[in-house]
């Protein structure tokens, strides 16, 4: 299937590894010009090298060191993208962080950090992206949320911020349809990749994680980042022209929700 993404311009936040890099990889493979960004220069450059090696013409990948949880950081990413590629068609909001434990033991500061590192970057990036998409006649915004934004599970703060991202995507989809801008969220389940939380838990407690896989994952394995990246590319494309306001689980039937 031709996704008709050749020469589309995309930004993927938090894209030096994991789901962000997988999304950037899928978009680049379909012919997009892609901006990736992260706070760590070393891991970002390694990701950029990989994408440039795989892409026809290294000039199609832009790497920007930035903290997109700040207004200054995401503004730098947007401005560099426009300066380099001349516009914007696709935004993938991927950054996120959530800590804490119980309601009694989780401080205001931890709650605030969860929203500052997850929801507000998506709000700010989308606010900056929309005018550029309007000028190009439309676009696509994808939030990387979680199945734990659709139903109970995971850390309490993570539940809250991911549910907020799904709700934000739905509201934005309704607002921006008149501008031919589609907004969707992707809800991954448990995804395994080097350096990720599941990889660390697997190293710390291999027997416990093996039991988790047997109990919770019907296919008997973790998901892969590329399985999420492929859905991101599809939702970003013209082939998904009648999909907006949706939250799409990519979880191998891990979640229990019927919607």
VOBA-1610 file (N, C-alpha, C; in pm, whole numbers, padded with zeros to 5 digits, always signed):
BEGIN
Unk+00084-00119+00000Unk+00000+00000+00000Unk+00088+00125+00000Unk+00065+00213-00096Unk+00135+00340-00101Unk+00068+00437-00005Unk+00139+00478+00099Unk+00082+00568+00198Unk+00083+00714+00153Unk+00143+00741+00037Unk+00145+00877-00019Unk+00208+00978+00077Unk+00317+00935+00141Unk+00387+01022+00236Unk+00516+01081+00179Unk+00546+01052+00055Unk+00669+01101-00006Unk+00678+01253+00006Unk+00788+01300+00064Unk+00820+01442+00080Unk+00731+01516+00179Unk+00647+01446+00252Unk+00577+01510+00363Unk+00678+01543+00472Unk+00649+01644+00552Unk+00742+01692+00654Unk+00687+01660+00791Unk+00767+01591+00871Unk+00720+01541+01000Unk+00816+01579+01112Unk+00759+01602+01230Unk+00834+01616+01354Unk+00791+01504+01447Unk+00889+01436+01506Unk+00860+01336+01609Unk+00935+01377+01734Unk+00863+01406+01841Unk+00931+01446+01965Unk+00976+01323+02043Unk+01079+01343+02124Unk+01131+01232+02203Unk+01170+01113+02117Unk+01254+01137+02018Unk+01271+01038+01911Unk+01411+00982+01898Unk+01487+00980+02007Unk+01621+00922+01999Unk+01622+00772+02022Unk+01508+00716+02073Unk+01500+00572+02095Unk+01353+00533+02111Unk+01330+00403+02126Unk+01196+00355+02159Unk+01090+00387+02057Unk+00971+00423+02105Unk+00857+00445+02017Unk+00876+00568+01929Unk+00945+00669+01980Unk+00970+00788+01898Unk+01060+00757+01780Unk+01168+00686+01805Unk+01259+00650+01696Unk+01189+00556+01599Unk+01110+00462+01649Unk+01037+00370+01561Unk+00940+00447+01472Unk+00875+00549+01527Unk+00783+00630+01446Unk+00859+00708+01341Unk+00971+00767+01380Unk+01053+00840+01283Unk+01105+00748+01175Unk+01145+00628+01214Unk+01196+00530+01117Unk+01089+00493+01015Unk+00967+00469+01061Unk+00858+00433+00970Unk+00824+00547+00876Unk+00820+00669+00927Unk+00790+00784+00842Unk+00900+00809+00740Unk+01025+00797+00783Unk+01136+00816+00690Unk+01136+00710+00581Unk+01102+00586+00619Unk+01098+00478+00520Unk+00991+00501+00415Unk+00888+00577+00450Unk+00781+00609+00355Unk+00811+00734+00274Unk+00929+00793+00294Unk+00970+00908+00212Unk+00953+01043+00278Unk+00918+01047+00406Unk+00903+01175+00474Unk+01039+01241+00500Unk+01035+01371+00510Unk+01146+01446+00567Unk+01115+01458+00716Unk+01208+01417+00800Unk+01176+01398+00942Unk+01272+01476+01031Unk+01212+01548+01127Unk+01289+01609+01235Unk+01276+01524+01358Unk+01389+01484+01415Unk+01389+01414+01542Unk+01451+01505+01648Unk+01416+01482+01773Unk+01468+01569+01879Unk+01472+01493+02010Unk+01564+01536+02096Unk+01579+01478+02229Unk+01674+01568+02307Unk+01683+01545+02437Unk+01773+01624+02521Unk+01916+01575+02511Unk+01935+01444+02494Unk+02071+01388+02493Unk+02132+01391+02354Unk+02241+01462+02339Unk+02302+01480+02207Unk+02357+01349+02153Unk+02419+01267+02239Unk+02482+01145+02192Unk+02383+01046+02133Unk+02276+01016+02208Unk+02176+00921+02159Unk+02102+00977+02039Unk+02081+01109+02036Unk+02012+01171+01923Unk+02094+01159+01796Unk+02224+01183+01806Unk+02309+01173+01687Unk+02318+01029+01638Unk+02319+00935+01730Unk+02320+00794+01689Unk+02193+00760+01613Unk+02079+00810+01662Unk+01951+00786+01594Unk+01950+00853+01457Unk+02002+00976+01450Unk+02006+01048+01323Unk+02094+00975+01221Unk+02206+00922+01267Unk+02296+00848+01178Unk+02226+00726+01121Unk+02153+00655+01207Unk+02080+00538+01160Unk+01977+00576+01054Unk+01900+00681+01081Unk+01795+00722+00987Unk+01855+00772+00856Unk+01964+00847+00865Unk+02026+00900+00744Unk+02086+00789+00659Unk+02139+00688+00723Unk+02194+00574+00650Unk+02086+00500+00574Unk+01968+00489+00637Unk+01858+00414+00576Unk+01778+00496+00476Unk+01786+00629+00487Unk+01704+00714+00402Unk+01779+00755+00276Unk+01708+00769+00164Unk+01771+00817+00042Unk+01802+00966+00053Unk+01926+00998+00084Unk+01964+01139+00099Unk+01960+01178+00245Unk+02076+01190+00307Unk+02084+01222+00449Unk+02026+01356+00485Unk+02012+01446+00386Unk+01958+01579+00414Unk+01810+01575+00448Unk+01748+01459+00440Unk+01606+01444+00470Unk+01579+01421+00617Unk+01684+01414+00699Unk+01669+01394+00843Unk+01738+01509+00917Unk+01662+01575+01004Unk+01714+01686+01085Unk+01709+01645+01231Unk+01819+01662+01301Unk+01825+01631+01444Unk+01845+01761+01522Unk+01759+01785+01621Unk+01765+01908+01700Unk+01773+01870+01848Unk+01880+01910+01913Unk+01891+01889+02057Unk+01804+01992+02127Unk+01706+01944+02203Unk+01613+02037+02269Unk+01537+01965+02379Unk+01502+02040+02481Unk+01413+01991+02585Unk+01273+02040+02550Unk+01192+01951+02491Unk+01061+01993+02441Unk+00957+02005+02552Unk+00998+01981+02677Unk+00907+02010+02787Unk+00906+02159+02820Unk+00993+02235+02753Unk+00997+02380+02770Unk+00946+02449+02643Unk+00891+02568+02661Unk+00844+02645+02546Unk+00959+02675+02451Unk+01074+02710+02507Unk+01190+02742+02424Unk+01235+02622+02342Unk+01233+02505+02403Unk+01279+02385+02334Unk+01191+02348+02216Unk+01061+02342+02236Unk+00973+02301+02125Unk+00967+02410+02019Unk+00980+02536+02059Unk+00984+02644+01959Unk+01107+02630+01870Unk+01221+02593+01930Unk+01343+02573+01852Unk+01324+02460+01751Unk+01262+02352+01793Unk+01239+02238+01704Unk+01150+02278+01587Unk+01040+02348+01617Unk+00949+02392+01509Unk+01019+02487+01414Unk+01089+02585+01468Unk+01154+02686+01383Unk+01262+02623+01294Unk+01342+02533+01350Unk+01446+02467+01270Unk+01384+02382+01159Unk+01272+02319+01188Unk+01205+02238+01086Unk+01156+02324+00972Unk+01092+02434+01005Unk+01039+02524+00901Unk+01154+02583+00819Unk+01261+02624+00886Unk+01376+02681+00816Unk+01440+02579+00722Unk+01447+02453+00766Unk+01518+02350+00690Unk+01433+02291+00578Unk+01306+02260+00611Unk+01221+02186+00517Unk+01110+02270+00454Unk+01080+02386+00512Unk+00985+02477+00448Unk+00840+02461+00490Unk+00810+02375+00586Unk+00671+02359+00628Unk+00658+02245+00727Unk+00532+02206+00752Unk+00506+02096+00844Unk+00373+02030+00808Unk+00376+01898+00797Unk+00255+01821+00765Unk+00214+01726+00877Unk+00311+01677+00954Unk+00285+01570+01051Unk+00356+01603+01181Unk+00284+01587+01292Unk+00344+01600+01425Unk+00312+01476+01505Unk+00415+01413+01560Unk+00397+01298+01649Unk+00444+01340+01788Unk+00350+01350+01881Unk+00381+01388+02019Unk+00410+01262+02099Unk+00538+01243+02133Unk+00580+01118+02195Unk+00638+01132+02334Unk+00684+01249+02374Unk+00754+01258+02503Unk+00660+01230+02619Unk+00714+01172+02725Unk+00631+01143+02841Unk+00712+01092+02958Unk+00662+01121+03077Unk+00727+01078+03200Unk+00623+01079+03310Unk+00623+00977+03394Unk+00531+00974+03507Unk+00591+00890+03617Unk+00597+00945+03738Unk+00649+00873+03853Unk+00543+00863+03961Unk+00589+00844+04084Unk+00497+00839+04196Unk+00443+00701+04224Unk+00370+00691+04334Unk+00312+00564+04376Unk+00165+00584+04411Unk+00133+00583+04539Unk-00007+00594+04582Unk-00051+00739+04594Unk-00181+00761+04611Unk-00233+00897+04624Unk-00175+00965+04748Unk-00151+00890+04854Unk-00098+00949+04977Unk+00050+00983+04962Unk+00123+00897+04892Unk+00269+00912+04886Unk+00321+00989+04765Unk+00232+01031+04677Unk+00275+01106+04558Unk+00257+01255+04582Unk+00367+01328+04573Unk+00365+01471+04606Unk+00309+01555+04492Unk+00276+01679+04524Unk+00233+01774+04422Unk+00340+01790+04314Unk+00465+01791+04358Unk+00575+01810+04263Unk+00583+01695+04163Unk+00558+01574+04210Unk+00561+01458+04120Unk+00444+01464+04023Unk+00327+01500+04072Unk+00212+01518+03984Unk+00239+01625+03878Unk+00293+01737+03922Unk+00320+01847+03830Unk+00421+01807+03724Unk+00524+01733+03766Unk+00625+01688+03671Unk+00564+01598+03564Unk+00472+01510+03605Unk+00409+01419+03508Unk+00336+01498+03401Unk+00263+01601+03440Unk+00191+01681+03341Unk+00286+01772+03262Unk+00387+01825+03329Unk+00483+01912+03260Unk+00565+01838+03156Unk+00591+01709+03180Unk+00675+01631+03090Unk+00597+01554+02984Unk+00463+01551+02997Unk+00383+01469+02905Unk+00274+01549+02835Unk+00182+01605+02912Unk+00067+01672+02850Unk+00105+01808+02792Unk+00175+01891+02868Unk+00204+02025+02819Unk+00295+02028+02696Unk+00394+01938+02684Unk+00468+01935+02557Unk+00378+01908+02436Unk+00278+01819+02453Unk+00186+01791+02342Unk+00100+01913+02311Unk+00056+01983+02415Unk-00025+02104+02395Unk+00056+02210+02321Unk+00177+02236+02371Unk+00258+02343+02311Unk+00300+02310+02168Unk+00342+02185+02146Unk+00384+02145+02011Unk+00267+02157+01913Unk+00150+02112+01955Unk+00033+02118+01867Unk-00006+02262+01839Unk-00003+02346+01940Unk-00038+02488+01922Unk+00053+02554+01818Unk+00183+02520+01825Unk+00277+02579+01730Unk+00263+02517+01591Unk+00227+02389+01585Unk+00221+02319+01456Unk+00100+02356+01373Unk-00013+02378+01438Unk-00140+02396+01364Unk-00134+02509+01261Unk-00083+02629+01291Unk-00080+02733+01187Unk-00002+02692+01062Unk+00108+02618+01081Unk+00187+02573+00966Unk+00110+02469+00885Unk+00038+02382+00951Unk-00043+02283+00881Unk-00157+02349+00804Unk-00217+02448+00862Unk-00325+02522+00794Unk-00273+02581+00664Unk-00152+02636+00667Unk-00097+02699+00547Unk-00072+02597+00436Unk-00057+02470+00473Unk-00033+02366+00374Unk-00160+02290+00337Unk-00271+02337+00389Unk-00399+02278+00351Unk-00442+02159+00434Unk-00371+02133+00545Unk-00409+02023+00632Unk-00288+01954+00690Unk-00315+01851+00769Unk-00205+01777+00831Unk-00257+01669+00923Unk-00164+01610+00996Unk-00198+01502+01088Unk-00117+01517+01216Unk-00185+01502+01330Unk-00121+01502+01461Unk-00152+01368+01527Unk-00049+01303+01579Unk-00066+01175+01647Unk-00007+01185+01787Unk-00086+01150+01887Unk-00039+01142+02025Unk-00001+00997+02056Unk+00118+00977+02111Unk+00153+00844+02160Unk+00104+00837+02304Unk-00009+00772+02325Unk-00070+00761+02457Unk-00038+00623+02514Unk-00138+00552+02562Unk-00117+00420+02621Unk-00251+00353+02643Unk-00250+00220+02648Unk-00374+00152+02688Unk-00414+00193+02830Unk-00316+00237+02911Unk-00348+00280+03047Unk-00402+00422+03051Unk-00423+00482+02937Unk-00504+00604+02929Unk-00648+00572+02893Unk-00672+00449+02848Unk-00805+00406+02809Unk-00876+00327+02919Unk-00798+00269+03009Unk-00853+00190+03119Unk-00753+00191+03233Unk-00794+00139+03347Unk-00708+00141+03465Unk-00589+00047+03449Unk-00474+00094+03497Unk-00352+00013+03493Unk-00230+00102+03494Unk-00117+00049+03534Unk+00004+00129+03539Unk+00004+00226+03655Unk+00103+00313+03658Unk+00111+00414+03763Unk-00007+00510+03756Unk-00049+00559+03871Unk-00162+00650+03877Unk-00138+00777+03796Unk-00018+00835+03807Unk+00011+00956+03732Unk+00015+00929+03583Unk+00068+00811+03545Unk+00074+00773+03404Unk-00066+00758+03347Unk-00154+00692+03422Unk-00295+00681+03383Unk-00354+00819+03353Unk-00329+00910+03443Unk-00391+01042+03433Unk-00341+01120+03312Unk-00208+01121+03291Unk-00156+01202+03181Unk-00188+01139+03045Unk-00191+01006+03039Unk-00222+00942+02911Unk-00372+00955+02879Unk-00456+00949+02981Unk-00599+00974+02958Unk-00620+01118+02911Unk-00542+01209+02967Unk-00552+01349+02925Unk-00510+01367+02780Unk-00405+01295+02737Unk-00362+01305+02598Unk-00468+01251+02502Unk-00532+01141+02540Unk-00638+01086+02455Unk-00754+01182+02445Unk-00791+01243+02558Unk-00899+01341+02558Unk-00862+01464+02477Unk-00738+01510+02492Unk-00690+01624+02413Unk-00698+01595+02264Unk-00656+01476+02224Unk-00659+01441+02081Unk-00802+01444+02029Unk-00897+01393+02106Unk-01037+01392+02063Unk-01090+01534+02048Unk-01062+01619+02146Unk-01109+01758+02139Unk-01047+01831+02021Unk-00916+01814+02001Unk-00848+01879+01890Unk-00902+01830+01757Unk-00931+01701+01747Unk-00983+01645+01621Unk-01113+01714+01582Unk-01200+01738+01679Unk-01327+01803+01650Unk-01306+01949+01611Unk-01211+02015+01677Unk-01185+02156+01647Unk-01122+02176+01509Unk-01032+02085+01472Unk-00945+02108+01356Unk-00993+02041+01228Unk-01104+01967+01234Unk-01154+01901+01114Unk-01182+02002+01003Unk-01232+02119+01040Unk-01263+02221+00940Unk-01138+02270+00866Unk-01022+02246+00925Unk-00895+02286+00862Unk-00824+02168+00796Unk-00896+02055+00784Unk-00840+01935+00722Unk-00718+01883+00800Unk-00721+01901+00931Unk-00616+01848+01018Unk-00676+01736+01101Unk-00622+01617+01085Unk-00670+01502+01161Unk-00585+01482+01286Unk-00650+01442+01395Unk-00580+01419+01521Unk-00625+01285+01578Unk-00529+01199+01607Unk-00557+01068+01664Unk-00457+01037+01774Unk-00491+00940+01855Unk-00395+00889+01954Unk-00372+00741+01929Unk-00251+00698+01959Unk-00215+00557+01953Unk-00195+00511+02097Unk-00250+00394+02129Unk-00244+00343+02267Unk-00165+00212+02270Unk-00033+00221+02281Unk+00046+00098+02289Unk+00023+00024+02420Unk+00042-00107+02414Unk+00049-00186+02536Unk+00192-00195+02583Unk+00231-00309+02635Unk+00367-00327+02688Unk+00464-00356+02573Unk+00555-00262+02551Unk+00649-00268+02439Unk+00791-00284+02495Unk+00865-00377+02441Unk+01001-00405+02488Unk+01103-00348+02390Unk+01198-00270+02443Unk+01310-00222+02362Unk+01427-00192+02456Unk+01551-00197+02406Unk+01668-00174+02491Unk+01662-00038+02559Unk+01685-00037+02688Unk+01684+00087+02764Unk+01547+00129+02813Unk+01442+00061+02766Unk+01307+00094+02808Unk+01274+00035+02944Unk+01159+00074+02999Unk+01123+00031+03134Unk+01104-00120+03143Unk+01045-00181+03039Unk+01024-00325+03045Unk+01155-00402+03034Unk+01248-00348+02958Unk+01380-00411+02948Unk+01451-00409+03083Unk+01441-00297+03153Unk+01505-00286+03285Unk+01440-00382+03384Unk+01306-00389+03380Unk+01237-00480+03472Unk+01271-00626+03441Unk+01284-00655+03314Unk+01317-00792+03274Unk+01455-00832+03325Unk+01548-00739+03321Unk+01682-00767+03371Unk+01683-00783+03523Unk+01601-00704+03591Unk+01597-00708+03738Unk+01521-00830+03791Unk+01417-00872+03720Unk+01331-00980+03769Unk+01283-01065+03652Unk+01372-01146+03594Unk+01334-01223+03474Unk+01219-01320+03499Unk+01217-01382+03615Unk+01108-01477+03642Unk+00974-01406+03658Unk+00977-01293+03727Unk+00853-01217+03745Unk+00798-01164+03614Unk+00887-01118+03526Unk+00843-01066+03397Unk+00795-01180+03308Unk+00858-01295+03316Unk+00811-01411+03238Unk+00670-01449+03282Unk+00642-01442+03410Unk+00508-01471+03460Unk+00408-01364+03414Unk+00452-01238+03412Unk+00367-01129+03361Unk+00330-01155+03215Unk+00426-01195+03135Unk+00400-01224+02994Unk+00298-01337+02981Unk+00316-01444+03057Unk+00222-01557+03051Unk+00081-01515+03093Unk+00074-01428+03193Unk-00056-01391+03251Unk-00128-01282+03172Unk-00052-01184+03119Unk-00113-01061+03069Unk-00107-01043+02918Unk-00018-01114+02849Unk+00003-01088+02706Unk-00041-01210+02626Unk-00159-01204+02564Unk-00215-01322+02497Unk-00127-01384+02389Unk-00046-01304+02321Unk+00041-01359+02217Unk+00170-01418+02274Unk+00187-01407+02405Unk+00303-01467+02469Unk+00432-01391+02448Unk+00423-01265+02413Unk+00544-01184+02394Unk+00511-01037+02412Unk+00615-00956+02432Unk+00599-00811+02432Unk+00581-00761+02288Unk+00524-00642+02277Unk+00519-00577+02147Unk+00654-00519+02110Unk+00670-00488+01982Unk+00793-00426+01931Unk+00766-00281+01892Unk+00866-00194+01906Unk+00846-00055+01867Unk+00802-00036+01722Unk+00854-00120+01630Unk+00817-00103+01490Unk+00669-00132+01465Unk+00608-00213+01553Unk+00465-00240+01538Unk+00381-00118+01573Unk+00433-00033+01659Unk+00368+00095+01687Unk+00400+00196+01578Unk+00526+00200+01535Unk+00567+00294+01431Unk+00489+00278+01303Unk+00456+00154+01267Unk+00380+00128+01144Unk+00240+00189+01152Unk+00179+00182+01270Unk+00046+00240+01288Unk+00053+00392+01284Unk+00158+00448+01342Unk+00177+00593+01337Unk+00187+00641+01192Unk+00266+00571+01112Unk+00281+00609+00971Unk+00147+00601+00897Unk+00072+00494+00921Unk-00058+00481+00856Unk-00151+00595+00896Unk-00162+00623+01025Unk-00251+00730+01070Unk-00208+00866+01019Unk-00080+00882+00992Unk-00028+01009+00939Unk-00055+01026+00791Unk-00099+00920+00725Unk-00106+00920+00580Unk-00246+00947+00526Unk-00251+00973+00395Unk-00378+00996+00327Unk-00466+00871+00327Unk-00407+00754+00347Unk-00485+00630+00353Unk-00574+00626+00476Unk-00546+00711+00574Unk-00628+00719+00695Unk-00711+00847+00694Unk-00751+00891+00576Unk-00815+01021+00561Unk-00948+01035+00635Unk-01012+00924+00669Unk-01142+00930+00737Unk-01131+00880+00882Unk-01008+00883+00933Unk-00985+00846+01073Unk-00935+00969+01147Unk-01018+01021+01237Unk-00979+01133+01321Unk-01058+01127+01450Unk-00992+01161+01560Unk-01054+01152+01691Unk-01052+01012+01748Unk-00979+00922+01685Unk-00975+00783+01730Unk-00858+00761+01826Unk-00875+00662+01912Unk-00766+00613+01996Unk-00745+00466+01957Unk-00632+00438+01899Unk-00608+00306+01838Unk-00516+00222+01927Unk-00568+00115+01988Unk-00481+00027+02067Unk-00384-00050+01977Unk-00260-00057+02020Unk-00159-00140+01953Unk-00096-00222+02064Unk-00165-00329+02101Unk-00132-00395+02227Unk-00140-00547+02225Unk-00161-00607+02108Unk-00170-00752+02103Unk-00277-00808+02193Unk-00388-00736+02204Unk-00504-00781+02284Unk-00475-00783+02435Unk-00380-00702+02479Unk-00347-00696+02622Unk-00457-00628+02702Unk-00515-00521+02646Unk-00612-00444+02722Unk-00747-00515+02726Unk-00831-00474+02820Unk-00961-00536+02841Unk-01076-00450+02792Unk-01050-00327+02755Unk-01156-00237+02713Unk-01226-00289+02587Unk-01356-00271+02579Unk-01432-00314+02462Unk-01449-00202+02359Unk-01389-00085+02385Unk-01399+00026+02290Unk-01260+00072+02250
//
